[in-house]
Amino acid sequence: ETGVTQSPTHLIKTRGQQVTLRCSSQSGHNTVSWYQQALGQGPQFIFQYYREEENGRGNFPPRFSGLQFPNYSSELNVNALELDDSALYLCASSSDRGEWYEQYFGPGTRLTVT
Amino acid sequence: KQEVTQIPAALSVPEGENLVLNCSFTDSAIYNLQWFRQDPGKGLTSLLLIQSSQREQTSGRLNASLDKSSGRSTLYIAASQPGDSATYLCAVLGGSEKLVFGKGTKLTVNP
């Protein structure tokens, strides 16, 4: 069983640029959630995708957008990058089958905005 | 709005000590509670998941309890080792199916 993978591992961008982060969900999972973790803080929920549709969004501006593909992999896009967007971005996959709703996390993408 | 608090923020103990990490949450309407471990600059490793109908879960030297009515959970680590040094995060899953995290407890186990 393949776990959750994310790419790239690290990324350095300049303020105002755009970035795309990618996530492959665990086999058999149809739900992907994205979280932002600033240094010294707990992860904050950005949004969730279920069967290619957005299924809930946290308190993040519209320049944070996403996609989920038919194979349930997902992208997080951030436009007009700001210095405060520097963080670890975590993706988690889960399944709507069963009652556990356990989320499995990938290794994260470290984004630095200069 | 769900809020999760973890106490203490940091903890330093000698090797071999038993220790307890605390987590509290404001809204008892949760599906489950998860404890995670995070090493510096790394992703999250799930340690234990407790369903809302359960009182505790155990895995090796780890034991997590849940008191949903009082909005509290504890993670008990027995016979701590230097390899246990990491940040421990508590998160609750509510009706919105998003995890709400605490800020974590940074644990250092000294040899």
Boltz contact constraints between the chains, C-beta under 6 A:
constraints:
  - contact:
      token1: [A, 41]
      token2: [B, 103]
      max_distance: 6.0
  - contact:
      token1: [A, 42]
      token2: [B, 89]
      max_distance: 6.0
  - contact:
      token1: [A, 42]
      token2: [B, 101]
      max_distance: 6.0
  - contact:
      token1: [A, 42]
      token2: [B, 102]
      max_distance: 6.0
  - contact:
      token1: [A, 42]
      token2: [B, 103]
      max_distance: 6.0
  - contact:
      token1: [A, 42]
      token2: [B, 104]
      max_distance: 6.0
  - contact:
      token1: [A, 43]
      token2: [B, 101]
      max_distance: 6.0
  - contact:
      token1: [A, 45]
      token2: [B, 98]
      max_distance: 6.0
  - contact:
      token1: [A, 56]
      token2: [B, 96]
      max_distance: 6.0
  - contact:
      token1: [A, 56]
      token2: [B, 98]
      max_distance: 6.0
  - contact:
      token1: [A, 101]
      token2: [B, 31]
      max_distance: 6.0
  - contact:
      token1: [A, 101]
      token2: [B, 93]
      max_distance: 6.0
  - contact:
      token1: [A, 102]
      token2: [B, 49]
      max_distance: 6.0
  - contact:
      token1: [A, 105]
      token2: [B, 43]
      max_distance: 6.0
  - contact:
      token1: [A, 105]
      token2: [B, 44]
      max_distance: 6.0
  - contact:
      token1: [A, 106]
      token2: [B, 43]
      max_distance: 6.0
  - contact:
      token1: [A, 107]
      token2: [B, 43]
      max_distance: 6.0
  - contact:
      token1: [A, 108]
      token2: [B, 43]
      max_distance: 6.0
